[in-house]
Amino acid sequence: MSEPRLIEISPLTRVEGHGKVTIHLNRDNEVDEARLHIVEFRGFERFIRGRLLWEVPVIVQRLCGICPVSHHLAAAKAMDQIVGVDELPPTAEKMRRLMHYGQVMQSHVLHFFHLAAPDILFGFDAPAEKRNIFEVLRQRPELGRRAIFLRKFGQDIIEATAGKKIHGTGAIPGGINRNLPVETRDAFLARIDEMQDWAMDALALARDYTLEHALLVRGFASFPSNYMSLVREADGALDLYHGSLRAVGADGEPIFDRLAYSGYHEKLVEDVRSWSYMKFPFIKELGPEAGWYRVGPLARMNTVDFIDTPEADAARDELMAVTQGSPNNSILVNHWARMIEVLHCLEKIRELLHDPDLQGSDLQASGERREEGVGVIEAPRGNLIHHYRVDEHDQVTYCNLIVSTTHNNEGMNKAVKDVAVKHLSGHEQITEGMLNHVEVAIRAYDPCLSCATHALGQMPLQVELFDADGALVDSRTREA
Amino acid sequence: MLVIGYGNPGRMDDGLGPAFAERIAAAGLPGVEVQQDYQLTVEHALALVATDRVVFADALIGSGGPFDFKVVKPAEQGDFSSHSLSPETLMGLVATLYGAAPEAHVMGIAGVEFGEVKEGLSPRAADNLDRAVAFFTDWASR
């Protein structure tokens, strides 16, 4: 019998931002507790107070260097309400949608090809020196090159719609500040076939991995939960840009449906725990124990009735057939779901590029000023809520953000515990491969831990083992 | 020559890279193209393939001097996140995928304040930025 031990994985690798995992082992080397901690305080809700309403959609992009467009659009949607606009001119809404589809596909592509691919291609237990992107590039260079061109396509869409690749200004309260010139449209149309072909190949890779490793996938951090996302109000279709909120239980039955998202706070409560800066939201009527839920690509597959683009819809049918139409609870299926969404985004981008409304000139609407606005969008990692109040001087007096990773907080903690119990309990020696299982579970959520700061000289991963007295008995550092 | 300044201007001295890029762009040095971004990402590889020299500018933690200017060699292996792709990793990506090897340097400019969500550089970082810009302007003209 050995002394109780504390294992820390800090910071996590191949996730966005900084967090750490602590795992407490008892004297029988069994896992007592395992938690994901968010170690940086975001503080953005306070930072934004006093800012003018028109600058908020631009400033919030600094929340995150990975999905700034999602924050840009969620804030713009909230400000639409504040300037009294419930319906945008068609050109404005379609330009924003184009921007959003470009953002979602490029984010998913990066995650799948560069962050998840080493685990998928080489296995979770492969030596760390092999389980990295360079080995992927050496063995499958076409994957690496395609990922770069797919990313570039998405980034070019963002630049064309937002004005700049970073700090875009495209979406403004009540509309958009540009349309899409014909020559830009034609340049995208010339590339879209190749992009869609590559997306189909990537989808096949993700699907085949999932089906060929069905036992592993079913047993890895797989547990029932509730799911929530926006769905299209009229027919329950997948809609990444706009809709009403739907939550379903593990049996697929609705908990709430067609909820106008401005009323999110009537259904969701944000719990606080002393050991993390990240809150723990839950569905009020179910309480904190039963009411936690998950968001993201797999959650969206589980909540929607169908996808309104043919190739992605057929792919979703295939995914849902694995569980006979019931919600799929296996977190690793997120990779498959993510690639379905890449295909969906490209199908939507193609549809929009053929729509003459993108060349329209009615770009902005106005209405009667309101004090409060809520903007909700389905970001790459899941549902994203921005809520503001603005005073008579146009200055923000209140801000509340619920980002996708916060929605998934309880799910990620349960995944960490599940994997730690299955893969670490009972072992005298904890190997790097075992610890990677924990990281794989977190990485499948593609969390963005809102660190948004970095500099030369920081360590990417440190693992420390402590004995019962808190003394350091082992330490391992993984370089970038 | 390509200059890429990266970092988050909303986190004080983490904005040193973009601030450096802005200063170099404003100087209009002949033959110098400037980009800025939140972080290095994989698609920067395409820009690197098309240049013969690149300078990465970023904030630096733990430096004894105002800045550190050094050669970057491509990494042969390693891990990365989309958030923290290093110059070495990006150079490795370019070499592995495209067989290209532009001459590369990193300009690490020492920062001291990173904790707050706030725009603007600390006085010491601003001074370090001035020195880094002066050094680079002289170096680029040689």
Contacts between the chains, C-beta under 8 A, distances in Angstrom:
chain1	res1	chain2	res2	distance
A	13	B	79	5.5
A	13	B	81	6.3
A	14	B	79	6.5
A	14	B	80	7.3
A	14	B	81	4.8
A	15	B	81	6.2
A	15	B	83	7.9
A	16	B	81	6.5
A	16	B	82	6.6
A	16	B	83	4.7
A	17	B	83	6.4
A	42	B	117	7.2
A	43	B	116	7.6
A	43	B	117	4.8
A	44	B	117	5.8
A	46	B	117	7.9
A	47	B	10	7.9
A	47	B	117	4.3
A	47	B	118	7.2
A	59	B	10	7.6
A	62	B	8	6.1
A	62	B	9	7.0
A	62	B	10	3.3
A	62	B	11	7.9
A	63	B	10	7.9
A	65	B	8	6.2
A	65	B	37	7.8
A	65	B	38	2.9
A	65	B	39	5.1
A	65	B	83	7.0
A	66	B	38	7.9
A	66	B	82	6.2
A	66	B	83	6.4
A	68	B	38	7.4
A	110	B	41	7.3
A	110	B	42	6.6
A	110	B	82	4.9
A	111	B	82	7.3
A	114	B	42	6.3
A	114	B	80	7.4
A	114	B	82	6.6
A	115	B	81	6.6
A	115	B	82	6.6
A	118	B	79	8.0
A	128	B	79	7.6
A	129	B	77	5.9
A	132	B	77	5.9
A	132	B	78	6.0
A	132	B	79	4.7
A	132	B	80	7.9
A	133	B	78	8.0
A	133	B	79	7.1
A	133	B	80	6.2
A	133	B	89	7.9
A	133	B	93	7.6
A	134	B	75	7.4
A	134	B	76	6.9
A	134	B	77	4.9
A	134	B	78	6.7
A	134	B	92	6.2
A	134	B	93	7.9
A	134	B	96	6.1
A	135	B	77	7.3
A	137	B	93	6.9
A	137	B	96	4.7
A	137	B	97	5.8
A	138	B	96	6.5
A	141	B	96	7.3
A	141	B	97	5.9
A	144	B	93	7.3
A	144	B	96	7.5
A	144	B	97	5.2
A	145	B	97	5.7
A	147	B	42	6.5
A	148	B	42	5.2
A	148	B	43	5.5
A	148	B	45	5.8
A	148	B	46	6.4
A	148	B	97	7.5
A	151	B	41	7.2
A	151	B	42	5.9
A	151	B	43	4.8
A	152	B	43	4.7
A	152	B	46	6.3
A	155	B	43	6.0
A	165	B	37	7.3
A	166	B	36	7.3
A	166	B	37	5.8
A	166	B	38	6.0
A	451	B	83	7.3
A	452	B	8	5.2
A	452	B	10	7.2
A	452	B	11	6.4
A	452	B	38	7.7
A	453	B	7	8.0
A	453	B	8	5.6
A	453	B	11	4.1
A	453	B	14	4.6
A	453	B	114	5.5
A	454	B	7	7.2
A	454	B	8	7.7
A	454	B	14	6.9
A	454	B	39	6.4
A	454	B	58	8.0
A	454	B	83	6.7
A	454	B	84	5.3
A	455	B	7	7.3
A	455	B	13	7.9
A	455	B	14	6.1
A	455	B	58	6.4
A	455	B	59	4.2
A	455	B	60	6.2
A	455	B	61	4.7
A	455	B	111	6.5
A	455	B	114	6.7
A	456	B	58	5.3
A	456	B	59	7.1
A	456	B	60	4.8
A	456	B	61	6.7
A	456	B	86	8.0
A	456	B	106	7.2
A	456	B	108	4.8
A	457	B	60	6.3
A	457	B	61	4.1
A	457	B	62	4.8
A	457	B	63	7.9
A	457	B	108	7.9
A	458	B	61	6.6
A	458	B	84	7.7
A	460	B	79	6.8
A	460	B	81	7.7
A	460	B	84	6.6
A	461	B	79	8.0
A	478	B	79	6.8
A	479	B	78	6.7
A	480	B	78	5.6
A	480	B	79	6.2
A	480	B	80	6.0
A	480	B	84	6.6
A	480	B	86	5.2
A	480	B	88	7.8
A	480	B	89	6.5
